[in-house]
Amino acid sequence: MRVYKLLLELQAFLETSLAAFPLPEPVNGKDKMDSARCFLGNVPDDNEKNLPERFPFVVIRWVEGSSQDQGDNLEQVALLLGVYSPSGPGEAELLTAMLMDHLRGDFMRNRLLADIFDLQLPLESAKPDPEKKQHNYHIATMITRWRHTSPRRSIKGDFYGEQ
């Protein structure tokens, strides 16, 4: 249940962070700005023709986790950032960098989620395929790592204090 809680906490954190960072959105024209939407796991693709409507976005995707003898657990979560620019690839590149900087800053100021999950440095970021030409739609990835501790003995109830 810890990964489940981490993903929900990250989604709430990102929705708050992104609300203060408007980006161009492709559907309503050049001057329309909107905050990025957060999706768990993947961008909904019920109709591929509607994929541009999903921009801007952040996808939260659990990658892997590990547990240590001392009770420490480490979870790795990827954030896929999707940015659109009506002005072309140069501006899209800059908007992607600005969004990455904005999120890094928020993570560095708020390194503890739900008083449970502690952000571990470094925060890593990259483009999925840096040599591939990206047009008005850019994708980048940020890798986050979160440490949390498990009790060393059984406790009454589960992780959330429920029976």
C-alpha positions in Angstrom: 0.0 0.0 0.0 3.0 2.3 0.3 3.5 2.6 -3.5 -0.2 3.3 -3.9 0.0 6.1 -1.3 3.2 7.5 -2.8 1.6 7.8 -6.2 -1.5 9.5 -4.9 0.6 11.9 -2.8 2.7 12.7 -5.9 -0.4 13.3 -8.0 -1.8 15.8 -5.4 1.5 17.5 -5.0 2.0 17.9 -8.8 -1.6 19.1 -9.4 -0.9 21.9 -6.8 2.5 22.7 -8.3 1.3 22.8 -11.9 -1.7 24.9 -11.1 0.7 27.9 -10.7 2.5 27.2 -14.0 0.3 27.8 -17.1 1.5 26.4 -20.4 0.2 26.7 -24.0 -2.4 24.1 -24.9 -2.9 23.1 -28.6 -6.7 22.9 -28.9 -7.9 26.5 -28.4 -5.2 28.4 -30.3 -2.0 30.3 -29.6 -3.1 32.5 -26.7 -4.8 29.8 -24.6 -2.8 28.8 -21.5 -3.7 26.0 -19.1 -2.0 24.1 -16.3 -0.7 20.6 -17.2 -3.0 17.7 -16.3 -1.7 14.8 -14.2 -2.2 11.2 -15.3 -1.3 8.1 -13.4 0.4 5.4 -15.5 -0.2 6.8 -19.0 -1.9 9.5 -21.1 -5.4 8.3 -21.9 -5.4 7.3 -25.5 -9.0 6.4 -26.1 -8.8 8.1 -29.5 -5.3 8.8 -30.9 -6.7 11.8 -32.9 -7.4 13.4 -29.5 -3.9 13.0 -28.1 -3.0 16.7 -28.8 -5.8 17.6 -26.4 -3.9 15.9 -23.6 -1.0 18.5 -23.8 0.4 19.8 -21.5 0.6 16.9 -19.2 2.6 15.0 -16.5 2.4 11.3 -16.4 3.3 9.7 -13.0 4.7 6.2 -13.5 6.1 3.9 -10.9 9.3 2.3 -12.2 10.8 0.0 -9.4 11.2 -0.4 -5.7 13.4 -2.2 -3.2 13.4 -3.0 0.5 16.4 -3.3 2.8 17.0 -5.3 6.0 17.0 -2.1 8.1 13.5 -1.3 7.1 14.3 1.3 4.5 12.4 1.1 1.2 13.3 3.0 -2.0 10.7 3.7 -4.7 11.6 5.1 -8.1 8.9 7.1 -9.9 9.3 8.6 -13.4 7.5 11.8 -14.4 6.9 12.2 -18.1 6.4 15.8 -19.1 4.5 16.7 -22.2 4.8 20.3 -23.5 3.3 22.0 -26.5 4.4 25.2 -28.2 2.5 27.0 -31.0 5.7 28.9 -31.9 7.8 25.9 -32.8 10.5 23.6 -31.4 12.7 26.3 -30.0 10.0 27.6 -27.7 8.9 24.1 -26.9 12.5 23.3 -25.8 12.5 26.4 -23.5 9.1 25.6 -22.1 10.2 22.1 -21.3 13.3 23.4 -19.5 11.1 26.0 -17.6 8.7 23.2 -16.5 11.6 21.0 -15.4 13.1 23.9 -13.4 9.8 24.7 -11.8 9.2 21.1 -10.7 12.8 20.7 -9.5 12.4 23.8 -7.4 9.1 22.6 -5.9 10.6 19.2 -5.0 13.7 20.8 -3.4 11.4 23.1 -1.3 9.1 20.2 -0.4 11.3 17.1 0.0 8.9 15.3 2.4 5.5 14.0 1.2 2.8 13.0 3.7 5.4 13.0 6.4 6.4 9.5 5.1 8.2 9.8 1.8 11.6 11.5 1.7 12.9 12.6 -1.7 16.4 11.2 -2.4 18.8 13.2 -4.6 19.8 13.4 -7.3 16.8 14.3 -9.4 17.6 13.1 -12.9 16.1 14.3 -16.1 16.5 13.5 -19.8 14.7 13.4 -23.1 13.6 9.9 -24.2 15.5 10.2 -27.5 17.6 13.4 -27.5 18.7 12.9 -31.1 15.1 12.5 -32.4 13.7 15.7 -33.8 10.8 17.0 -31.8 8.5 19.6 -33.3 5.9 21.6 -31.4 5.3 18.7 -29.0 8.2 17.9 -26.6 8.6 15.0 -24.1 11.0 14.9 -21.2 11.4 12.6 -18.2 12.3 13.3 -14.6 13.3 10.4 -12.3 12.5 10.8 -8.6 13.5 8.4 -5.8 11.6 8.3 -2.5 12.8 6.6 0.7 10.4 5.5 3.4 10.8 3.3 6.4 8.8 0.2 7.3 8.2 -0.8 10.9 10.7 -3.4 12.1 7.9 -5.3 13.9 4.3 -5.9 13.3 1.9 -3.1 14.2 -1.7 -3.2 14.9 -3.5 -2.2 11.8 -2.0 -1.5 8.4 0.2 1.3 7.1 -2.7 3.8 7.3 -3.6 2.9 10.9 -6.7 1.0 9.9 -7.7 -2.4 11.4 
